[in-house]
Amino acid sequence: MPPPHSANFVIHAEELFSAPPRINPGTPSKIGVLLSNLGTPDATDFRSMRRYLSEFLSDRRVIETPRPLWFLILHGLILTTRPGRKGKDYEKIWNQERDESPLKTITRAQAEKLQRSIAGGMLGTTEAEVIVDWGMRYGNPSLKSAIDRLTQQGCDRLLLVPLYPQYSAATHASACDKVFEALAAMRRQPALRVATPYYDDPGYIDEITRSIMRSLGELDFEPEMILASFHGMPAATLIKGDPYYEQCQRTGELVRRRLGLSGDRFMVTFQSRFGSAEWLKPYTDQTVKALAAGGVKRLAVLTPGFSADCLETIEEIGQENADYFHEAGGEKFARIACLNDSEGGLRVIEAIVRRELQGWV
């Protein structure tokens, strides 16, 4: 005996499947451009810092230590002591007016300015509407929330732009993981593209060099040495096949050549090491101290692995390493700002977006 209402169901199903699809051919296609950076705590208090650090340091791409051991270290030591210390560091650079970190302020500005450029015809004549949004791999606004906003506005194609010039599994791949995770929970997924790293892109090298030259011209001294400091990674990542080290070296070499500097006036170093394991060398802090102790009196440091200034550039380089240099006998120290949301910085991002959207617009 058929179940109750089965006849009604058959009728309704036939009507459903025989009905023409509800498609409006005049509706323009929409493309979402999602700018992604590493992340930011919501505030500098202990609880906010602990929440942010917990998410960041629980990422298997960032920490590859076996999980049971790392769980004990993370929850038994790091998350009981590090949030307080890092919160104090963030307080030194916090955007008090907007009550947020500089990275959040700058990434928002990059997205807003890119949207205005697109509205002004940056991509040329196209039937597709391009909508720009932004999100963080860790903290807020999340990448998932940005994807939700873009799809709710009708974007059926999505370009993810990780704002890391050099590729690393701990940054670029981790951002992809988070986006894939969000898409995996969606029934109606947008088509996805991911922008490639731009560590040796001629436009990027041009803008970095132009920014350095402008910054050096504004100093009241000529540096005896220039360091290109990149975020460090465990040395084991190089052995495992991560291309990050080679890409950093390539960026540094291209910038050095464009500046016309010899190898004894320009060095690539690595900062922000964490824990007791060996990381990529030479270390920035040790190099800064050694240069000053060796008689270098005037030093400039740039950070071409960062698309926006953040804790690691403003506080770690501009304050902590400046102190190291002066304490060891140095006299003049300059931190050269990242491209941020400057005209040159936006030209780099625009060029990436224009390149990656070919065929879609």
KABELHU-V794630 format. One record per backbone hydrogen bond with DSSP energy under -1.0 kcal/mol. CO is the residue of the C=O (numbers start at 1). NH is the residue of the N-H. Records with the same first field share a line. If there is no record, write none. Layout:
CO: NH  NH
This chain:
3: 6
5: 9
6: 10
7: 11
8: 12
9: 13
10: 14
11: 15
12: 16
13: 17
14: 18
15: 19
21: 23
24: 27
29: 129
30: 156
31: 131
32: 159
33: 133
34: 161
35: 135
36: 163
37: 137
38: 138
45: 49
46: 50
47: 51
48: 52
49: 53
50: 54
51: 55
52: 56
53: 57
56: 59
59: 63
66: 70
67: 71
68: 72
69: 73
70: 74
71: 75
72: 76
73: 77  78
74: 79
77: 80  81
78: 82
81: 85
82: 86
83: 87
84: 88
85: 89
86: 90
87: 91
90: 93  94
94: 96
95: 99  100
100: 95
101: 105
102: 106
103: 107
104: 108
105: 109
106: 110
107: 111
108: 112
109: 113
110: 114
111: 115
112: 116
113: 117
114: 118
115: 119
116: 120
117: 122
118: 121
121: 124
129: 31
131: 33
133: 35
135: 37
138: 40
141: 136
142: 146
143: 147
144: 148
145: 149
146: 150
147: 151
148: 152
150: 155
151: 154
156: 191
157: 32
158: 193
159: 34
160: 195
161: 36
162: 164
165: 199
168: 171  173
171: 175
172: 176
173: 177
174: 178
175: 179
176: 180
177: 181
178: 182
179: 183
180: 184
183: 186
191: 158
193: 160
198: 201
201: 205
202: 206
203: 207
204: 208
205: 209
206: 210
207: 211
208: 212
209: 213
210: 214
211: 215
212: 216
213: 217
216: 219
225: 300
226: 267
227: 302
228: 269
230: 271
233: 280
234: 237
235: 239
236: 240
237: 242
238: 241
243: 247
244: 248
245: 249
246: 250
247: 251
248: 252
249: 253
250: 254
251: 255
252: 256
253: 257
254: 258
255: 259
256: 261
262: 265
265: 226
267: 228
269: 230
270: 284
271: 232
278: 235
282: 270
283: 287
284: 288
285: 289
286: 290
287: 291
288: 292
289: 293
290: 294
291: 296
292: 295
297: 331  332
298: 224  225
299: 334
300: 227
301: 336
302: 229
303: 306
310: 314
311: 315  316
313: 318
315: 319  320
316: 321
319: 323
320: 324
321: 325
322: 326
323: 327
324: 328
325: 330
326: 329
332: 299
334: 301
339: 342
342: 346
343: 347
344: 348
345: 349
346: 350
347: 351
348: 352
349: 353
350: 354
351: 355
352: 356
353: 357
355: 358
357: 360  361
